[in-house]
Amino acid sequence: MFIILALVISSIKALCIPSYRSTDFEVHRNWLAITHSLPVNKWYYEDTSEWTLDYPPFFAWFEWVLSKVAYYIDPAMLQLENLNYASNATVVFQRCSVIFTDLLLVYAVKECCLCRKFFGVDSKRQPPEQSLLKDAGFVVAVLLLGNFGLFLVDHIHFQYNGFLFGVLMLSVARILQGRILESAFWFSVLLNLKHIYIYMAPAYFIFLLKHYCFTQFKNGRVVYSSIQPMRLLQLGLVVAFVFAASFGPFLAMGQLNQVLMRLFPFRRGLCHAYWAPNFWALYNFADKLAALAGTKLQFLDSSVLSKSSMTAGLVQEYSHTVLPSVTPAVTFACTVLSILPSLIHLWIQPSNERTFLRCLVSCAFGSFIFGWHVHEKAILLIIIPLSLLAVGSRADAKVFLLLAFIGHYSLFPLIFTQAGQ
């Protein structure tokens, strides 16, 4: 049944090949051209197109691999000067590449579905709870493989989130299976594919450190004398190996600074072009209302309203009109404060895989609400792992249903409309 489900969903994805595609289609075509046409030492300097390479090195190598296949489909798509190039062959290739790389998500979801014990237990403090449906694994597969947000963002809007979430789910599956070092490896790989997942790193750090490097607990708290130095060393080496493989070549070429500047362009606006429904959207709205009230009461010049803009898809700085301007440091502090209670609970209280996933969701939620330049697509970082929790607990299922409904609704601006042309 799982294979049939995967085939049906893949077939539906194929029907969207000729559908509307966003500027992200050109972004990835340009990255194909960059990694194919230029030597590695020029990848993070190339700026012929406004859509410069701003993902970590592993994703750049991922594009390089795709470019080797693209060369035999339509070599013209790999020319840097062919901006906004979209021949039929190019469209079909790039669309199919998303569908094909989604196979990693299919495999990862299958691995999660095999962890049936996880879906029958709510927590250590509560007795086993029956799954919401008889076949919990199948429900998980439907929720993850058939996720509407992933379908919209990847197969209409155009991105490779299914592939990336496949790596995340594979890492989670390894935790559910007790294969801690493998989980650390795959999450490290994920961070070097797309750095937005760094918001989940604190939950991983606490859980892996607690459950792999310590062997004794008292009332849920670690007994510090039980630390295993060799295990700590093993965990550190796995993570260090992945990051060395990713950033090592650029460090050797003296380009680490340039790469980091591309990955973290803090001069971008506080909010993305499509406002994510988070705290800063409300803050911006309050600033607009205050500015409007100020002009009506003649406390402010009316020209300030026409000059204000809180969003920027590209590099841009913005200062609020009435309320204090928000800096990246402020958003970072707010994010840390929002996730700190969950991290402390994970460290000092009895914890298991379900507690870890809840902390993971909490970290993603905190970053979505208070992060800098948050994309509306970041809501998927919450909904995807929450799908696993929803199957084993009615309380989590209620949260999932509400969040999935609102979160997926917030993605609708990504669908092409005539007004947005």
Secondary structure as GFF3:
##gff-version 3
##sequence-region A 1 421
A	DSSP	alpha_helix	2	15	.	.	.	ID=ss1
A	DSSP	alpha_helix	24	37	.	.	.	ID=ss2
A	DSSP	three_ten_helix	40	42	.	.	.	ID=ss3
A	DSSP	alpha_helix	57	70	.	.	.	ID=ss4
A	DSSP	three_ten_helix	75	78	.	.	.	ID=ss5
A	DSSP	alpha_helix	88	101	.	.	.	ID=ss6
A	DSSP	alpha_helix	103	113	.	.	.	ID=ss7
A	DSSP	alpha_helix	116	119	.	.	.	ID=ss8
A	DSSP	alpha_helix	136	145	.	.	.	ID=ss9
A	DSSP	alpha_helix	148	152	.	.	.	ID=ss10
A	DSSP	pi_helix	153	158	.	.	.	ID=ss11
A	DSSP	alpha_helix	161	176	.	.	.	ID=ss12
A	DSSP	alpha_helix	180	191	.	.	.	ID=ss13
A	DSSP	three_ten_helix	195	200	.	.	.	ID=ss14
A	DSSP	alpha_helix	201	213	.	.	.	ID=ss15
A	DSSP	beta_strand	217	218	.	.	.	ID=ss16
A	DSSP	beta_strand	221	222	.	.	.	ID=ss17
A	DSSP	three_ten_helix	224	226	.	.	.	ID=ss18
A	DSSP	alpha_helix	229	252	.	.	.	ID=ss19
A	DSSP	alpha_helix	256	263	.	.	.	ID=ss20
A	DSSP	alpha_helix	279	296	.	.	.	ID=ss21
A	DSSP	alpha_helix	303	307	.	.	.	ID=ss22
A	DSSP	alpha_helix	328	348	.	.	.	ID=ss23
A	DSSP	alpha_helix	353	370	.	.	.	ID=ss24
A	DSSP	three_ten_helix	376	379	.	.	.	ID=ss25
A	DSSP	alpha_helix	380	392	.	.	.	ID=ss26
A	DSSP	alpha_helix	394	409	.	.	.	ID=ss27
A	DSSP	three_ten_helix	412	414	.	.	.	ID=ss28
A	DSSP	three_ten_helix	418	420	.	.	.	ID=ss29
###
